[in-house]
Amino acid sequence: MNALPLDTVDEWLNFEVWEALTDPFVGAVGEAMLALLVLGPIAYGYYTYQDSGVMPLILLVLIGGSTLVYAPAGVGSAVIALAVLTVAGLGYWLLQAARS
């Protein structure tokens, strides 16, 4: 999928509308990051409408694993560190809730 202007014109002429609309963006940032940019605001909308983080969390679990593969190597270790901190914080929060 290259996003050269002439390829886009050929796609329009062949009535390949979806490819003509998405190829310039996919060529610039990649499919996974484009999905993150599109689905991030959708997840935020779910969060603000429902006042709950359940739906964005489900979207993160479904989409996050596939986008992490395409991220640079340094991001993987940072995500692991954040996951460890998150699990530790959740454990502390549950412990405090059980004590009170």
Secondary structure as UniProt FT lines:
FT   HELIX           5..13
FT   TURN            14..15
FT   HELIX           17..29
FT   HELIX           31..50
FT   HELIX           54..70
FT   HELIX           73..99
//
